[in-house]
Each structure stands twice: as C-alpha cells, then as structure tokens.
Amino acid sequence: MEGVQHNRSELSEVAVAVVTEAARRVAARRVEVFGANAFDGAGGARPDGVETKSTPTDPVTVVDTETERFVRERLAELRPEDTVLGEEYGGDQGEAGAVRWIVDPIDGTVNFLYGVPAYAVSLGAQIDGVSVAGAVADVVHGTVYAAERGGGAREIAPDGTVRELRANPITDPGLALVATGFGYARERREKQGRVLAELLPAVRDVRRIGSAALDLCMVAAGRADAHYEHGLSPWDWAAGALIAQEAGAVVIVPGPDSASADGALTFAAAPGIADSLIELLRSAGGLEPL
C-alpha cells in the first residue's frame, strides 16, 4: 500500500454518508429499545440491552454494538480494502499507507441511555496514525460535522445547508467557555477534579456535555472556546479533533494507538487563547497523563 494516494475529499464524503445513515438508525433504535421516556436509573436496575465495560458506570448498549456492526458493513461495501478500529470490536493497525477507519458508534452512551440530547456517531479516517478525514453526526439534532485535512471543516444542517466552521476569535482566556469530561474510574476523577479546580477560576465557565466528539465539534463551530480531557481513546477524537483543527483550533491529541488507560491529554482551543490555556493546564498538572 505504500505510495498509494487517497482522495481525502472522497474519504470525507464516505464518512459523512456512513455517519448520517448510522445516526438515523441510532435515533430509531433508542425508541425501540428504551421507549419514548428517558431511563431514570431507578433502583439501580439495568434495563434490557445494557451491559458495562471498564467500571459499573461505563455502560454499553445493544445499540452501540449494532451500530458498530452496521458501520463496519457499510465500510466493507464502500471501502473493502480498508481496515477498521472500533470501540466495541477493536481492530488492527493496518499496512503502512493504508486507510484505517476509527469508529465510535455512540459517543455519549450515558447520555443516550438517559435521554440527554447529546450523543453522536463518530467516524475518522487515518493514514499511518494521522487523521485525514472524518465526520461526527449529532444524532438528536441531525447535524453532521465534517472535515478533510487541508480542506477545512464544515457543518451540514438537516436541510443540507453547509456552513464553513471557524474557531472563535477570542484572545482573553478569562472569557473562555471550556468544555471537558471525566473518566469512569474514581482515581482518575479525583485527579481531574483537582485540575479543574485550578482552571475554573481562570476562565469564564466550564461545560460538561458528555460527548468528547461533540465537544471538539463545538470548538470548531464556536459554541465552545476550548476542550480538554484526559484518557480518551482514538475513537473519541479521531474525527472531532481533525474537525476542530481544520476550523483553526490548536489541537493536541494522544498517539494513534493510545488507550484510555494511558490517561493522555486531548486538547483543542481557539488559537488566540491556546497558549494561555496550555500554561494554565501546565501549572495545574494537566499536561501530564492522569
């Protein structure tokens, strides 16, 4: 595969098509599996179709696994020579120069479970560990965010309207709205809480949406000024970080084969405040793995 040239625009189109289809299926299946009402967690009972992964607070639903299978099947039809790494079924690195798709079938599974309207399907295309195209579908709102390396980032509305994305022109970190997230393990949460306690007085405010992929797209769209989080896996950031970067954000991502357990930092910020936020994180111990 070495020396093969891949059309990044075509890869982006594939990502958009697949996540759009997958998001529609996720929306329909939520009603079928859980009904119209939000799961309230009463009594600690686990509803049918829900299991746990790394900790009892880290759920996976039948819709997660169904959706990843669907994405893999569509990619096998559209891009049969490519490999896939997914949150639920893993995958291989692939050959040098080949395309590897990184899929998160539902980013924000807890939100999905409870009916909180912030969960997404994320699909990124990487070559030699570098994201070159990707798309993130906001399931509830029907919006799709997409980018290809060197080609900019865009937001596709449900009616097909396309808007170019640019990170906010903010220069004062004290006015920054910062998105973040937390791990499932108690020890990591304690460390993340200490970092946040030092950062919070220095910024406008903090949001915890519950989907890193959507957080990164919010930075791209100017709905947040920055996002940082420790312990993300490649499927959490492969598409969203590229979209933020192509919208002009300063981005830091872990290695392509990093694992959540490594605790590495993922960071995206509007360029005018990136250096200041990096220094704030450094002083709080937030640049190191947690």
C-alpha positions in Angstrom: 0.0 0.0 0.0 3.0 2.3 0.3 2.9 5.2 -2.2 -0.9 4.9 -2.7 -2.6 8.3 -2.8 -6.0 8.6 -1.2 -8.5 11.3 -2.1 -9.2 13.0 1.2 -12.4 14.6 -0.1 -13.8 11.2 -1.1 -12.9 9.8 2.3 -14.8 12.7 3.9 -17.8 12.0 1.7 -17.8 8.4 2.8 -17.6 9.4 6.5 -20.5 11.8 6.1 -22.7 9.3 4.3 -22.0 6.5 6.8 -22.4 8.5 10.0 -25.6 10.1 8.6 -27.1 6.6 8.0 -25.9 5.3 11.3 -27.3 8.3 13.3 -30.7 7.7 11.8 -30.6 4.1 12.9 -29.4 5.1 16.4 -32.3 7.6 16.8 -34.8 5.0 15.7 -33.4 2.2 17.8 -33.4 4.2 21.0 -37.1 4.5 20.9 -37.4 0.8 20.0 -35.1 -0.4 22.8 -35.9 2.0 25.6 -39.2 3.6 24.7 -40.0 7.3 24.4 -39.2 8.1 28.0 -35.7 8.6 29.4 -34.2 5.9 31.5 -34.1 7.1 35.1 -31.9 4.5 36.7 -34.4 3.9 39.5 -33.4 1.2 41.9 -30.1 0.5 40.2 -31.8 -1.9 37.8 -30.1 -2.5 34.5 -32.5 -2.3 31.6 -32.5 -5.0 28.9 -29.8 -4.4 26.3 -27.4 -2.7 28.6 -24.1 -4.1 29.9 -21.0 -2.5 31.4 -17.3 -2.3 30.4 -14.4 -0.8 32.4 -16.5 0.1 35.5 -20.1 -0.3 36.6 -20.6 3.3 35.5 -19.3 2.7 32.0 -22.3 1.3 30.0 -22.6 -0.2 26.5 -25.9 -0.8 25.0 -27.1 -3.2 22.3 -27.4 -0.2 20.1 -23.7 0.6 20.4 -22.8 -2.9 19.2 -25.4 -3.0 16.5 -24.3 0.4 15.2 -20.7 -0.5 15.0 -21.6 -3.7 13.1 -23.6 -1.5 10.7 -20.7 0.9 10.2 -18.3 -1.9 9.5 -20.7 -3.4 7.0 -21.1 -0.1 5.1 -17.4 0.5 5.1 -16.8 -3.1 3.8 -19.1 -2.2 0.9 -17.7 1.2 0.1 -14.0 0.7 1.1 -13.3 -3.0 1.1 -9.5 -2.6 1.2 -9.5 -0.5 4.3 -9.3 -1.7 7.9 -11.4 -0.6 10.9 -10.7 0.1 14.6 -13.9 0.4 16.7 -14.7 1.0 20.3 -16.7 -2.2 20.6 -14.9 -4.7 18.4 -11.3 -3.5 18.2 -9.2 -3.8 15.1 -5.7 -3.8 13.6 -3.3 -1.0 12.7 -3.3 -2.0 9.0 -0.5 -1.7 6.5 1.7 1.4 6.0 -0.1 3.9 3.8 -3.4 2.2 4.1 -6.6 3.8 5.4 -7.8 2.8 8.8 -11.3 3.9 9.9 -11.8 4.8 13.6 -15.4 4.4 14.7 -17.3 5.3 17.9 -20.8 4.0 17.3 -22.3 6.1 20.1 -20.1 8.7 21.7 -22.0 9.7 24.8 -23.6 6.4 25.7 -24.7 7.6 29.2 -26.5 10.5 27.6 -28.1 8.1 25.1 -29.2 5.8 27.9 -30.8 8.6 30.0 -32.2 10.5 27.0 -29.9 13.5 27.4 -29.8 15.0 23.9 -26.0 15.0 23.3 -24.7 11.8 21.7 -23.0 11.2 18.4 -21.7 8.8 15.8 -18.0 9.5 15.0 -16.0 8.1 12.1 -12.5 9.2 11.3 -10.1 8.0 8.5 -6.4 7.8 9.4 -3.3 7.0 7.4 -0.3 6.0 9.4 -1.9 7.2 12.5 -2.8 10.7 11.3 -6.5 11.7 10.8 -7.1 12.8 7.2 -10.9 12.9 7.0 -13.8 12.4 9.4 -17.4 13.2 10.3 -19.4 13.4 13.5 -23.2 13.1 13.4 -25.2 14.8 16.2 -27.9 12.2 16.5 -30.6 14.2 18.2 -30.2 17.4 16.2 -29.5 15.8 12.8 -26.4 17.9 12.3 -23.2 16.5 10.7 -19.7 18.0 11.2 -17.1 17.0 8.7 -13.5 17.8 7.5 -10.7 16.6 5.4 -7.1 17.5 6.2 -6.2 20.7 4.3 -9.7 21.2 3.1 -11.4 23.0 6.0 -14.3 22.0 8.3 -18.0 22.3 7.7 -21.3 21.8 9.4 -24.1 20.2 7.4 -27.6 21.1 8.7 -30.5 18.6 8.5 -31.9 20.5 5.4 -28.5 20.1 3.7 -27.3 23.7 4.3 -23.5 23.8 4.6 -21.6 26.3 6.8 -17.9 26.7 7.0 -16.6 26.4 10.5 -14.1 28.6 12.3 -13.0 28.6 15.9 -13.8 31.8 17.9 -11.6 34.8 17.6 -11.2 35.0 21.4 -8.0 36.3 22.9 -8.8 36.5 26.6 -8.7 33.2 28.5 -10.7 34.7 31.3 -13.7 34.9 28.8 -13.3 31.3 27.6 -16.0 28.8 27.8 -14.2 25.5 28.3 -15.7 22.0 27.7 -14.3 19.0 29.5 -15.1 15.4 30.5 -14.2 12.9 33.2 -13.2 9.3 33.3 -15.1 6.4 34.8 -12.5 5.3 37.4 -12.6 7.1 40.8 -8.9 7.7 41.0 -8.8 9.5 37.6 -11.9 11.5 38.5 -10.2 12.8 41.7 -7.1 13.9 39.7 -9.3 15.5 37.0 -11.3 17.3 39.7 -8.1 18.9 41.1 -7.0 20.1 37.7 -10.5 21.6 37.1 -10.5 23.3 40.5 -7.4 25.2 39.5 -8.6 26.0 36.0 -12.1 27.1 36.8 -11.3 30.5 38.4 -9.2 31.5 35.4 -11.9 31.0 32.7 -15.5 32.2 32.0 -17.1 28.9 32.8 -16.9 25.1 32.1 -19.3 22.8 30.4 -19.5 19.0 30.7 -21.6 17.8 27.7 -20.8 14.1 27.9 -19.5 13.5 24.4 -15.9 14.4 23.5 -16.6 14.2 19.8 -19.4 16.8 20.2 -17.2 18.9 22.5 -14.5 19.1 19.8 -17.1 20.0 17.1 -18.4 22.7 19.4 -14.9 24.2 19.4 -14.9 24.1 15.6 -18.3 25.7 15.5 -17.6 28.4 18.0 -20.0 27.0 20.6 -17.2 26.5 23.0 -13.8 28.1 23.1 -11.8 25.0 24.2 -12.0 21.4 25.1 -9.6 19.3 27.2 -9.9 15.8 28.6 -7.6 13.0 29.8 -7.9 9.4 29.0 -9.7 9.5 25.6 -9.3 6.6 23.2 -8.7 7.2 19.4 -12.4 6.7 18.5 -13.3 9.6 20.8 -11.1 12.1 19.0 -10.1 10.8 15.5 -12.8 12.7 13.7 -13.6 15.6 16.1 -10.0 16.7 16.7 -9.5 16.9 12.9 -12.7 19.0 12.5 -11.5 21.4 15.3 -8.0 21.6 13.7 -9.4 22.3 10.3 -11.6 25.1 11.8 -8.4 26.8 13.0 -8.1 25.4 16.6 -4.8 24.5 18.2 -5.1 20.7 18.8 -3.1 18.2 20.9 -4.0 14.5 20.6 -2.6 11.3 22.1 -0.8 8.7 20.0 -2.9 6.9 17.4 -2.7 3.6 19.3 -3.1 5.1 22.8 -5.6 3.6 25.2 -7.9 5.3 27.7 -5.8 3.7 30.5 -2.8 5.8 29.4 -4.6 9.0 30.6 -3.1 11.2 27.9 -4.4 14.7 27.2 -6.6 15.6 24.3 -6.8 19.4 23.8 -8.4 21.8 21.3 -8.7 25.6 21.7 -9.3 28.7 19.7 -5.9 29.9 18.6 -6.0 33.2 20.5 -6.2 31.5 23.9 -4.5 28.2 23.2 -1.1 29.2 24.7 -2.7 30.7 27.8 -4.8 27.6 28.4 -1.9 25.3 27.9 0.1 27.2 30.6 -2.9 27.1 32.9 -3.1 23.3 32.4 0.7 23.0 32.9 0.5 24.9 36.2 -2.3 22.6 37.3 -0.5 19.4 36.3 -2.9 18.9 33.5 -0.5 18.4 30.6 0.7 15.1 32.1 -1.3 11.9 31.8 -3.9 11.4 34.5 
